Amino acid sequence: MALADERGAEPPPDENDGDPGAGFERQPPQDVAAEQSVLGGMMLSKDAIANVVEVLQPQDFYRPAHHVIYECVLDLYGRGEPADAVTVSAALERRNELGKVGGGAYIHTLLRTVPTAANANYYAEIVSEKAVLRRLVEAGTRIVQYGYNGAEGAAIEEVVDRAQAAVYDVTERRTSEDYVALEELLQPTMDEIDAIASRGGESEGIPTGFVDLDGVTNGLHPGQMIIVAARPGVGKALALHTPLPTPEGWTTMGAVSVGDTLLGADGRPVRVTAATEVMHGRDCYEIEFSDGTLVVADEQHQWSLRDGTVCTTAGLRDRLGNRMDVELPDHGPFSLAQRDLPIAPYLLGVWLAAGDKAGELSGVAEDVLANLEPDGPVRVNDGVVLDEETAAELAELGIRHEAEVPAEYLRGSQQQRRSLLAGLADAAGSVGEDGRVLLRVRESLSVRVRELVLTLGYPCTATVDPDSGDEITTLVVFDSGEDQIFRRTELDDQHKRKRGGERRARGIRAVRRTASVPVRCVEVDSPDRLYLASRSMIPTHNSTLGLDFARAASIRNGLGSVIFSLEMGRTEIVMRMLSAEARIRLGDMRGGRMTDEDWTRLARRMSEINEAPLFIDDSPNLTMMEIRAKARRLKQRNDIGLIVVDYMQLMTSGKRVESRQQEVSEFSRSLKLLAKELEIPVVAISQLNRGPEQRNDRKPQLSDLRESGCLTGGTRLLRADDGSEITFDELMAEGQRPLVWSVDDRRRMVARPITNVFSSGVKEAFRVVLASGREIEATANHPMLTPWGWTPLGELAEGTHVGVPGRIPEPLGAEPVSESEVVSLARSALDSGDVPRRVFALPRERLAVFLRHIWGITGTETPDADGLPVGQGGCVVTGRALADGLQLLLSRFTVHSRLRRPSPEAEPDRWEVLLDGLDSRLRFAREIAGPEVGNQGVASRESASTAPAPVARTGVSFEPGAVAGGVGTLPADRRARAVADDGSRRNDVSPDGAPSDDVCWDEIVEITSLGEQPVYDATVADTHNFVANSVVMHNSLEQDADMVILIHRPDAFERDDPRMGEADLILAKHRAGPTETVTVAHQLHYSRFVDMAQE
């Protein structure tokens, strides 16, 4: 039988070892009838969808067509749309997948085959079981190969571990009427009024646990969505040049992005779930560790200590100032997959320690050579040299003449790395008197040898060897504890005799203030929130009011609640709750330093805590659909009264989305709908952006919510019902909630309803002027559409391109009028300096009459430089409102225009509306001016233009610049970012030359601060954006919330603040009552907030 060695190569099985492929002649386990019944049941009942989604994943279906149909049903269900045979067929047809699944006839066949939708959950269990069996067959096949190809002499534990992992992976993959008559509502309402009166005016809600806050809000009420927001630790950042180890090598804090993979404190790969922007001007410190490593971090960066305490950089400084020892926890060995390596790791280690350029091994003990016999050394006379094949492999790796540890060996499996270290240790190692391992290696090897030792979880030092001869060598020293390092019997015996039981801890020598540098931080999805940083691989740390709400509801009032934690693990949450309830320091609990009194208090509270109906779900990467399905089940089975989601920015939709802002807005809306559906309050923990840090008082505001922003009261929203514009001031005064034009994920204009309009207070606003003359006023954090997604205004600069409507559809409520009335409306517009409201509702042909009459009176008197007929270049009108209206009306014909002052000497209110670009002028001539004008001679050359550029679709990305010149031309780097990954480029245009989507790009030419202004925002269903002042703008995050509570801790910014220990709960939004600020005490050592009156 052929055997694999520790390099990871797996030769094919011997022909005489049987026929492993014989088992594939049988059909894999499957049940097509059950799959059909599941899909049919889901299309018959949305309750069936909620049950099935918890049982099945799309890949659990055996037939690919069923996989596609299932994903389509989930997509419709996730958007809140009906999922029946008609809607599913239509959705599949839009995706060009209906024919692939068997057509509409097969969709109806699924409905006919289901016995009853009530049993869909049971059918799903059958499908899930068959999927597990198929995976078991696949795993079994791999295990057979592991057995046949097991390495002779290699550690059997690793082979067994791989087999166990394959089996574990099998199971790990699995997991009334809307309207009510008024008479029916009167009695329940009177009962509620009577109940409130009997309680002395207190409305019945879920108590928050804070007396003053309950006094303002009357508790948390069914159907409410409450956002609790704070800064994420107010900093916690490392310098951008800080190295971060990854499963493939290294990255830096400045280069890492969301979705990248780092390594956790346990050595396992962890995914980056969030990353802060680069922060400047922060107080920074240089931390010196006992192994000589230097790391620069800001004052608030958190470090996990050996005793379980989480301490900031400032806290480390204070501990050292009080002469306290500061020790760090060990990190685990990297848990990585085995690699196919060209040279056996043990042989490579021996050669790196004792080999030379000629390939000769010198000074190697006989028992080491005996271990190498099968791997390639050849005895020549009195020496030992490598065979030709091994020497060639060294040359191929580029290390024969310049000895170095190849990077791929440093990220091999733990067994491969231990073999490499054993080779180095057997050839160049010794045991110190204190039991530590000493490696004497060439200076050129020292950096990567030290990295090798660290990847196995052993902190080490590297210093110049005082016993160096002519060639300088480095002494690498580390403590392996009880772990075996040597294969040489003599050295292994010495190590066992001298080594201690517990490894020495790595400590901190000094914390010194240093010049401020740009810093940044990331969050990872590991349960302990730790990841490794610096070349020494030091574990570093990456929430509690939401927990206090849940504690108050479940432990103190016996009401069921559930915490969906995407940040903290369940053990961490429970530990924090025990600390808060029993008043035991969290650091003492983590570090095993609890006193007898602590244990007594804990025992006293355990019975009450144990009986609390509190549920915790810390599943990673929870989707909104999973949260909704689990919440429904908990409501049915345990009658929960409160849901806490910690925290919203870590949620994922599980599908590709256009932008993170849109995805978070979807979550916000979905959580509000969940609260209404289950009739319980939902508390969503969120993060604030860096806005508070830019203010003198550091107090947060509504505009500081991430993915949030606001617009000034005069901003005009484009209505879809009658085509006119309505301002925020008018919406607030009149209470209207009209349909507005919005942009969907295909960049098409769609009509969507405004569901809410609200004031966001007084904030600094900025006027943005575009090359086309459009203007919009917004706060710095309001997102605008760019070629690479939604981006806050504060991150944009002059020269950036933003989305504007290229084509506006005809209003839904178009009103035909006579031509004479249209002429009268045109004269009225010129007299008043504004477009009459009725004009916006005109159908296309009558609107052309209106514009033709305007241009006939105000058009340019002479042909322009392109030789175009009179009036076709543009017109001059009085009144900015009229100019804006004409620009908007021209968009109905996909005619681009720009506004400008005719001349510096012109009257202040005179504006020129110019047709921009040859395409727009030709379209104007053909569709507005009439055929008699359109057929006149038009210059053949295209003039330089500042017309917004239509978007060329490439998959889900867009390539700006399809129209040459001006606003449509993007810099090369930004243009590349807007092109799909496959690099293909094509221009989708309609037969008349108009762009196939409805968005164009316009250049920002000026951004000016307007100072503090009253600002507003609106909720738009589904698409979460609207057209304002003819610019595409996103809506904000907090629009769906009934209540927004912002947490402000003064001492988080100034350690010596006179309000040390206090926190403000700022009720910044309260739909059902007043806004107010409630002061509480924070006891972070107990991981809780309490009323000021409490101990």
N, C-alpha and C positions, 0 to 999 in steps of 0.2 A: 504494500500500500504506500502511495506517495504521501509524504507528510509536509505540512507547512512549518516554517520556522517562525521565530518571533518578529521577523520583519513584516509579517502580515500577509505575505503572498499565499494564495490558496489555489494549489493545482487542481485540475479536474479529477473526479474520482476515478479509481482504477477500473478498467473495463470488467475485471473479474469480481468486482465488489457488488455485483447485483445490478439491478436496473432501477435507479432512483426515480426515473421518469415514468415508470409504469403506472404510478398512482394518478397521473394526469389524464389517463384515458377515461376516468369517470367524470361525470358532470359535477361541477361545484355545487354545494348546497344552495338551494334557492327555492322560493315559492312565489311564482308569478301571480297566482290568484290572490294571495295575501297582499302583494304589492298593489294590484289593481284595486282591491277593496279599500286599502288605506287611502289611495288617491281619490277614489270615488266618494268615500266618507268625508274627506276633507272638503270636497267641493259641495257637499250637501249640508255641512254644518261647520260653522266657525268654531264652535266649542270643540269639535273633533280636532281642528287644527291646533288649538291650545294644548290639547292632550298629547297629540302626536309629536309636536315639535320638541318635547322633552325626551322623547324616546329615540327618534331617528335623526340621523344626519343624511345629507343628500347621497353620500357615497355608500350608504347602507343598501341602496337599491341595486339589484342585480342587473336589471335592464337599463341601459343608458337612457332610453326614452323616459323611463319613470324618474330617473335622476333629474332630467331637465324639467319635467312637469312639476315635480315636488319643489324645486327651487323657484319656479314661477309662482306657485301657490303661496309660498312663504313670502315672496317679494310683494305680492298683492296684499296679503294679510298684514305685513309689516307696515305698509303705507296706509292701513286702515280702509282699504278698498275691498269690495266683495270679491270672493274667489269662487266663482261657479263656472260651469262649462262655457258660458258665453264669454265672460271676462278673461278666463284662462286662455281660451282659443285666441281672443283678440290680442292678448299680451304676447303669446307665442308667435303670432303672425307679425307683430311689430318687430320682434327679434329675428324674424326669418327662420324660426325653428319649428313652426307648426307642421310643415311637411316632414321634417326629420322624425317627429314623434308619432307619425301615422295620420295626421290631419284631424280635422274637427270631428270626423266620424269616430275616431278612436277615443277622443275625449268623452263623447257621449256613451261610448261602450263602457268606459270606466264607471259611469253612473249606473248603468244597467246591471253591472256585475256585483255591485256592493249589496250584500243582504240587508244590512242596517247600519246607518252612520253611528249609532250608539255604541257599536262594538269596534269602532276604528282604533281605539287604544289597544285592544287585544290583537287586532290584525297587525298593528305596528310592532307589538312584542314578537310576533312570529317573524316578521321581516328582520327585526333586530337580531333575533337568535340565529337566523340563517346567515346574516352578515358576520356575526361573531364566529360561526362555524367556518365560513370561508376564510376569515383571517387566521383561524386556527390551523386550517390546512396549509396556508402559506407559511405560517410560523413553523409548523411541523416540518415542512420541506427544508426550510433554512436550518432547523436543528439537525436534521439528518446530515446535511452537508457539513455542519460544524463537527459532527461526530466522525464522519469519514475523513475530514481534513484536519483533525486535531493535531496540534504540534507535539511531536515526541520530545519529551524532556521539558516542555514548557509548563508553566503553572496551570494545573487543571482547573484551579479556581476561576481563571479568566474565561475559559471555555464554558464552564457551567454558568458563569455570570451572564455571558452573551446569550445563552439559551434561555435563562430565566427572564432576561430583558425582552426577548422575543415573545415569550408567553404573556408577560405583563402587558406588553404593548397591545395584545389582542383585546383585553378587557378595558384598557385605559381609553380606547377610542370611542366607546359606546355613548352617552348621557341623556223680553216683555215689550211692550210698545214704548216708543220714545216720547209720545205726547200724553199729557194728562189734562183732563178738564179742570177748570178753575175751582168748581165746586168740590172736587176731590182733594184739592190742595188746602182748602180753607181750614178744615178741622185739624190736620197735622200741624199747620202753622200756629193755630190757636193753642194747641197742646204745648208747642215749644215756647210760646210767649208765656203761658201759665207756668211752665217749668222754670223759666228764667226768673219770673217774679217770686216763685217759692224759694229760690236759692238766693234771694237778696240781690237780684240784678246780675248774677253771674251766668253767662252763657255756658252751656255744657260742651266742653271741648277736651281734647287730650292735654293734660297739664304739662307744661314745659319743665317744671321743677324750679322755676324762678318766679317769685311772688310778684315782683314789679312788672315783669314781662307778661305774665298771665293777666295782670290788671289792665294792661293796654290791649292785649289781643284776645282775652277771654279764652286762652288755650288755642290748640290747633284743631281745626274743624274738618269734618269729612269733606272730601273733594278739593281741599286746598293743596296747592303746591308751594312749598316754602324753600327758598334758597338761603343757605347759611354759607357765607363766604368770608375768607380771610386770606392774608398773604401766606404763601407756602413757606413758612419758617423764616420769612423776611431775609432771604439770602441763601445761606448754605451753599457756597460756591467755591470752586477751585480755579486756579490760574489756567488759562487756555492751553499753556504748553504742558500741563500735567499729563504724563503718559497713562494710558488705560490699557491693560491687557485684554485681548480678545481671543476667541478660539482659533483664530488664524494668525495671530501675531500681535500687533500693537496699533492703537490709534491715539488720539489726544482729545482732551476735553473740548478743544475748539473745533475739532473735526467731526465728533460723534453726532449722529442724528437719530431721531425717533425711528424705531424699527431695527436699529443696529443691535448687534449682540455683544455683550460684555461678559465678564466672569464674576459670579457672586462670591461671597465669603466662603461658601461651602465648596467652591471649585467648579460648580456647575454653570453652564451658560445661562445668562439672563438677558431678557429683551428690554431695550430702552423704550419706556412707555411715554415719557415726556421729557422735554428739555427746555430750559429757560433761555431767554435771549441773553446776549452778552451784556454784562453789567459793568459800568465804569464808576470810578470815584468812591469805591467802597474801602473801608478800613481793612488792610491786609496784614497778615502775619506770616513769618517764615517759621515752620515747625521743623526742628531737628530731631530725628529719631536715633535710637541707640545704635543702629547699624550704619549711621552716617547719612542716611537719606534726608534730603531737604525737600519740603513741599510748601508751596505758597497757597494759602487759603484765606477767605475773608473771615471777619470776626464771628459771624453767625454759623459758619459751617459746622456740621455735627459729626462727632466721632464716637464710635461705639467702643467702650472700654472693656477690659477683661472682666470686671466685676458686674457687667451688664448695664452699667450706666451709659446714657447717651449724653455727651458733653459737647458744648460749643468750643470753638477755638479760644474764645475769651475765657471760658471756663477752664480750659487746659492751662492757660497762662496763670489764672488765679491759683489753681492747685499747685503748680510748681512754685509760685510765690509763697505759698504756705508750707513748702517743703514736703508736699505729699507725693508719693510715688504714683506715676501715671503709666499703667501697663495696658498694652493693646491685646486683643484676642488673636489667637492663631487663625490662619485661613486654611481651608481644606485643600488637599491635592486636586489639581485640575482633573475633572472627570470628562475625558474626551475620547473620541472613537479611535480605534486602532487604525494605523496608516500602513500602506504598502511601502516599506522602506527598502532601498537598494542594498544596504549593508546591515548586518545584524547589529543592533545597538550595543551589545556588550563588546563585540570586536571593535566597533568604532571608538568606544570609550577607552579601551586599552591603547589603541593606536594614537588617539589624541594625546594621551598622557605619556606614551613611551616611544612613539614612532618618529621617524625622520623623513626627509624629502625623498630619500632613496627607497622608502618603504620598509626599512629595517626596524625591528623592535628590539630595544636594548634595555637591560635591567629588569626584565620581566620574570617573575618567579615561575618555577616549574608548574605549580598547581594552576596558575593562571593560564599558562600555555596549554595545559591539558584541557582546560575548558574551551580553548579556542580551536582545538584540532579539527572539528568538523567545519569550521567557518572560513578557513582560507589561509592561515599562516603556513609557511613552508620552511623547514629546517635546511639551511645551507651552511655546510662546514660547521663552524661553532656558533653561527648566528641564526636568527629567525627573520624571515622576510615575508611580506604579503604575496599571495599568488597574483598572477597577472590580472585575473578577473576583478579581484578586489581592488588592486591598484588602479585599474581602469575606472571602476566605480568612484574611487576617491577623486580622480581627475575630472570625471563627469560632474561631481558635486562641487568642483572648484576649490577643494581644500587639501589637495595633496601637497602643494608647495606652500600654501598659507593655511596652516591648521586652524580650523574654526568649527564650532558646533553648528551644523546646518539647521536652519530655522524650522524645517519640517519635523526634525527630531524633537524640538522643544514643544511641539504641539501633538506629539503622538499619544498613544494610550498611556495610562499610568504604568502598566507593566513594561512597556517599551522604554519609558523614561527611567524607570528604576533600573532596568538592565544597563542603560547607558551610564547612569551614575555608578552602578556597581563596577563597570569596566574602568572608569576613571579612578574609583576608590581603590580597587585591587592593584592598579598599576602605579598610582601616585598618592595614595592615601595613607593615613596613620590615625592612631587614636590618642587624643590628649589625656593628660592625667585626670581631667575632670569629666572624661567620657565623651567629649565632643569629637566630631570627625574633622580631621585636618586634611585638606587637599592642596598639594603644591603643584600649580600648573603655570604654564607660560603666561606672561602678561596679556598676550593677544587672546588667550582663551578665557580670561577671568570673568569678563562681563557676561558671556553666555553660560558659562559654568555656574555662575551665581544665579542666573535666571533659571537654569535647569533645577537647581536645588530648591528655589522658591516655588516652582511649579508643583513640587511634591509636598508643599506645605511646611517647609523648614525655613524659618527666618535665619539669615546668615550674614556674615561680614566678609569683606574682601580687603586685605591690606597687603602691603609689600612684605614679602617674606624676609625676615632679618637674616636668615641663613642663606640668602641668594649668593650664588657664585658670580661668574662672569656674565651669565645670562640672568636678567632680573626675572624672578618668579613671584607669583601672587599666592598668598595663603588664604584660601577660602575655608572658613570655619563655620560649622553649623551643629546644632543639637537635634538629633533624630529621635530622642526619647527611647522608647522600647522597639522602634522599627529596625529591621535588619537592613544594613547597608552593604556589607561586604559579602562576597562569595568565598574569598580565601578563608580557610578554616582558622588560621593563626590570628588574622585580624578580627574575624568575627568573634572569636573567643575573647580577645582583649576588649572588644566593644561591649560584649555582654557583661563582662566583669566590672567595667568601670562606669558604664552609663547609668544615669539616674532614671527614676520612674517618670517624672513630669518634666517636660521641656521648659527651658527658660523662656520667660515672656519677653517680648519686644517692648521697649519703653520709649518715653519721650524725654530728651535731654533739655531742650530749651524751646521757648516760644518767643520770637523776637519780632517787634513791629518792623515793617518794611514798607517801601514805597507802594502806593496803590497801583494795581495792574488790572487789566480786564479779566473778569472771572465769569464762570458759568457753572451750572449744575444740571444733572440729569436725574431722572427717577427710573427705577427698574422694577420688574415684576416679581422679584424674589420675595418670599414670605417675610424675611427679616429686613427688607429694604436696604440691604448692603450690597456694595460692589467693590471691586478691587481697584486701587489707584496707585500710581507711581511705579517706578522700576522695582521697588521693594514689595509691591503688591499688598498694600495696606488696606484692610477693610475700612470703608468709609460709609457714612450713613446718608441716606437720601434726605392722628390728625387731631379739640375733643368735644366741642359743643354738641355735635350730632349724637355722640355717645351719651351725653348727659340727658338729652331728650329721651332716648331709648331707655336709659336707667329710670328716669322719672316715670315713664309710662308703664314699664313692665315690673320693675322691682318694688317701686313704692306704691303703685296703683293697681297692679295686677292685670294690666291691659296688655294683650299680645302685641308684639312688635317684631320686626325683622330688620337686620342690618345686612345690606349687600355691600361688602367691603372689597373694593378693587385695589385698595392701597395696603391695608394691614391684614396680616394673617389672623385666623380665628383665635390662636393662642395669645397673640399680642392684644387683641381686643378684650378677651376675658381677663387677662392679667391687668389691663388698665381699669376694667370695671371693678375687679377685686380691690385694687389699690384705692379707687375712689370710694367704694362702699365701706371698706374696713379702715380707711385712712392709714394705709401703710405706704411708705415711700416706695415708689416704683423702682428706684435704683436698688433699694435693699431687697426687694422681692426678686429682681432679676439677678442680683449678685449673690444670693444666698446668705444675706446678712440680717435676716429677720430675727428679732428678739423674742423671748417668751411672751412678752406682752403683745407683740405683733401677732403671734400665732393664736393667742387667746382672742383678740379682736376678730381675726379672720374666722375662727371657729364659730364665734358668736353670730356672725353674719352669713355663714355658709348656708344654713337651712333656708333662710329667706331668699338668698340669691338662687339657690338650687331649685326653688319652686317657681321662680319667675318665668312667665311664658315668653321668653326672648329667644329668637332664632338668629343664627349668624351664618351667612354664606360668603365664603372668601374665594369662590371659584375665580380663577384668572380669566381675563379677556371676556367677561360677561357681556353678552349682547342685550339690547333692549328687549328683544323678543324673549330671551331666556328669563330676564327679570320679570317680565309681564306674566309669563306662564307660571313661574314659581310663586309669584305673589298671588295669583288667582287660586292656586292650590292651597296655599297657606290660609287664605281668607276662607275658603270652603271648609277646610279641616280644622283650623285652629282659631278662626275668627279674629285675626290680627287687626289691630286698630291703628298701627303706625308703620310706615316704611321709611327707612333711612338708606340713602345711596351715597357711598363715600368712595371716590368722589366723581363728579360728572365728567371731568376732563379725561379720566382714564377709561371711560366707556368706549366701546367700539361697536359699529353697526354690523360688522362681519361682511361688509360688501364694499366695493369700490365707490367712493363718493367724489364729488367735484371739489369739495373743500372741507377743511376741518370746521370752519365756522358753520357751514350748512349742516354738518353732521351733528355738532353740539346743539344747534337749534332744533334739529329733529328730536334729539334726546329730551330737550326741555319740553317740547310740545307733547311728546309721548308720555312723559312722567305726569304732566297735567291731566292728560286723558286717562291715565291709569288711576290717578286720585279720584277722578269723577266716576269712573266705572266701578271701582271697589268701594267708593264712598268712605274713604279714609284719607287722612293727611299723608302726604309724601314729602319728606325732607331731603333735599338734594344738597350735598356738600359741594362747594365750588371753590375755585381759586380766583383771587383778584390779580389784576396785572400790576405793573410797577408804578401805577399812578400815585398811590399814597406817598411813595418815597420822594416824589418830586415836589411835594407841598411842605410848607413849613410846619404845619400842625400834624402831618402824617396821617390825618384821618381819611378813611376810605369813603368813596362815594359810589352811587349806582353805576356811574360810567366806568368804574374800575373793574367791573366784572369782565372776566376774559370773554372774548368774542362779543363784546357789547359796544354800542356807540349811539350817538344821538345827532339830530339835525335841528336847525333853527326853525322857528314858528312859521316863517314865510316860505319855507320849502314847499314846492308844488308837486303833488303826487298825481300821476297820470291815470285817469279813470278809464276802465275798459267798457263801462256801460254806455257813456255818452261821449267819450273821447276828450272831455275837457280836463282841466287840472283843478285840484282842490288843495288848499294849504293845510298845514297842521293846525294853524290857528282856527281855521274854519271847521275842521274835523272835531277839534276839542269843544268849540262853541255849539255846534249843531248836533253832535253825537252821531254823525253819519258813519257807516261802515261799508263803503261801496266796494264793488269789484275794481281792481286795479290791474294794470299790465305788469307782468312779472316775467322773468327769464327762467326757463326750465333747464334741466341738465343737458339738453341738446342745443342750447343757445337759441331756442325759439321763444317768441313772445306768447305768453299764455295768460288768460284771465284768472285771477285768484282773489278771493275775498280778504279784505282787512278784517281781522277778528278782534283787534283791540288797538286803541290809541291812548297814549299816556304821556304825562310830563315826566321828564327826567331831571328836573331841577335847573340850576344855573351853573353853567360850565364854560370853560374857554372854548370858543369855536374858531374855525379857520375858513377863510374863503378860498376856494380852489377855482382857478380860471383855466379853461382849456383852450386849445388852439382854435377851436371852432367858435369861440365866444361864449360857450356855455359856462355857467357859474353854479357852484353848489357850496353850501355852508354846513360844516359838520365838525364834530369833535375829533380829536386826534385818533381815538380808538375805533372810529366807525369804519367798517370794512368797505372797500371799493373793489370792483371786479377788475382784475388785471389779466394779461395773457397767461399768467402762471397760477391763477387762483385768486381767492378773496384775500385782500391785504389791508390792514388798518392804515388809515390816512397818515398817521404819524410815521409810518415806515416808508412812505412814498416821497419822492423828490421831483423837482422840476425836470422834465424830460421823460418821466414815466408815462406809460400809456394806460388808460383806463377805458372800461367798456361804456359805450353809449348805444342807443337804439339805432340800428342801420335802417330798419324798416318797421313801421308801426302798423298793425292790422287795422282794418275798418272797425269802428266801435260796434259793440253787440246790439246797441239800440239805435242804429242809423235811422234818421228821420228825413224822408224825401220832401223837398220843397220845390216850388216853381223857380224857374230861372230868373224871373223878375225879382223874386224875394231874395235870391242869392246876390243879385246886383245891388239891391238895397242894403244887404248886410255888409257888402264890401265898402260901400260909401260910408256906412256907419263906423266901420273899423277905422277908416282913414280919418274921420272926423274926431273920434274919441281917443285914438292912440292905443286901442286894445281890440283883440278879436272877440266879437260877440260869442257868448256861450253856445248859441245854436249852431254856429259854424262847425264846431268840433264834431257834431253829430251828423254832418252832411255825408251822404254816400259819395263814393269816389268820383262819379261823373259830375256831380254838382260842386264838389270841392274844387275840381279842376276849373270850373267856371269862376268860382270865387277868386282863386289865385290868378287866373288869366286877367280878370278885371283889375286886380291890384297891380299886377305888372304892367298892364296897359296904361295905367295912370302914373305910376311911380317908377317905371323901368328906366334904365339909363337912356340918355338921349342920343348917344352915338354908338356905333359898333365898337366893341372892345378890341383888344389887341389880337384876339383870335379870329376876328372877322365875323363874329356871331351877329345875328340880327338884333335889332333894337329891343332892349328889355330882357334879352335872354341871358345877359351876364349877371344881372341882379337888379335890385330896386332900393330906393332910399325912402325911409318912412320916419315918422315922428312918433316916439314912444318906445321905450325898451320892451314894454309888455307886448306891443304889436310885433316887434322884431322877433321876440322869443316865440310868439304864437305862430308866425309865418314859418320859422325854422321847424317847429314841431309839425305843422301841417305838411310841409314838403317831405317829411320823413314818411308820410303815408304813401308816397310814390317812390320811395327809396332814392330820393334826391337829396344829396348832401349839400349843406350850406354852411357858411360861416358869417359871423356878425363882426362888424368893425365900425369905427367912427369914420365918416366920409373924409374928414380932414381935421387937423388940429383947430382950424378956425371955425369949424361948423358949430351950429347950435348944440348945447349940451345934450338935448334929447333927440338928436338926429342920428339914425342908425342905418347902415348899409347892409342889406342881406344879399350876399354873393353866392351864386351857384358855384359849387366847388368841384372842379374836375370835369374832364370831357364827358365821362359817362353820365354824370348828373345832368350836364347841360343837354346832352342828346335825349335823355329820358324826359327832361322838362319839355323839350321841343316836341317830342312825340306824344306825350300823355297829357300835357297841360296846355302848351301854347297852341296845339292843334296841328293837323296834317299840313295845312297850308304853310305854317312856319317850319314844322319839322322837316319838310322836304326841301327847304331852302339850303343853299350851300353852307356847309359847316367846315371849318378849318380841319384839315386832316391831322395836324400835329396835336399832341396832347400837351396842355400847358402844365407847368409846375403847380402842384396842388397841395393843399393842406387838408384834403378830405379824409375823414376817418376811414381806415382800411377795413374792408370786409374780412371776415375770418374764414380761413380755409380749413375745413375739418379734416383731421387725420385721427381716426379712432376717437379717443376721449380727449385729445389735445387739440390745440388750435394754432394755426400758423398765421400770425399777422403779416401784413405787408402784401396782400394779394393785389392791392392797388398801389402803384408806385408813388413814391414821394410823400413829403409832408408828414402829416400826423400818422399816416399808415406805416411809416418806415421805422422799424425797431432796430436797436443795436444788435449786432450779430449774436452776442452772448444771450440776450434776452429772447431773441427769435429762436435760438436753439432750444431754450427751455420750454418753448411753447409748441414744440413739434413732438409727435408721438415717438415712443422708444424705437420703433422699427425704422425711423428715419424717412419713411415715405412721405411724399408731399403731393397734394393735388388740390385743385381749386374746384369746389362744388358750387356751381352757379346755375341758376335757372336759365331757360332759353332766352329771356330778355336781358341777360347779363347781370341780373341782381344776385347778390350773394344768397346761398341756400340757407343760411341761418340769419338771425336778426340782430346780431351784435357786431359793432365796428369798434375800432380803437381810436382814441383821441388823446392828444398829448397834453400833459399838465405844463402850463407855461408860467404859472404864478401861484404861490401859496402864501396867504397873508393872515396874521392873527387878527381877530375881531374883538378880542377880550372876552369878558364874561357875558354870556347870552343865555336867555331861557331856551331850553332845548327839549325835544320831544322824540318819540319813536313810535313805531307801529308794528303790529303783528300781521304777517301775511302767511296764510295757511299753505302748507306743502312746500313751496319753493323758497320761502323765507327771504325774499328780496322784492324790490319794487323799483319803478322808474320815477326818479325825482329830479325835477329841473332838467329833464332829458338826459339823465345820467343814471346808470344802473347802480343801485345801492342795496346793501344787505340790511336786514333788520337785526335787532339786538337779542341778547340771550335772555334777559330777565322779563321779557314781555309776558310769558306764560305764568309767571309766578304770582300768587296771591299775596305773598309776603316775602320780603328780602331782608335778612338780618346780616349786617356786616360787623365783624369782630375787629375791635381796635385795642391793642395793648400798647400803651405809651412806653412801658419799660422794654419793649422789644427793640426800640430804636435808641433809647438813651438808658443805659443801665442804672444811672443815678437819678432817674426821673422821680420827682416827689410823689407821683402816683404809683410807685412800685407796688406790684401785687394786684392792681386793679385792671379791669377790662371793661370797655364800653360795648354793649350790644346795641348797635345802631339800627333801629327799625326804619330802614330807608324807604321801604314801600309797604303799604298796608291797604289793600284794596277795600277792606271792610271797616276801616277805622283810621284813627290818627297815627301819624308817625312820631316816634319819640326815641330818646336815648336812655337805656337802662344800664346803670353801673353795677357790675358784679365783681366778685373777687376771683382771681385765678390761683388755683393751688396746683401748679404744674407738677410738683413733686408727688401729688396724689392723682395726677392726671384728670383734673376736673375743674369746672367752674362752679361757684356757689353764690348764694345771695350774700350781700354784704353783711346782713344781720347774723349769718351763721358763723360758727367757729371756723 
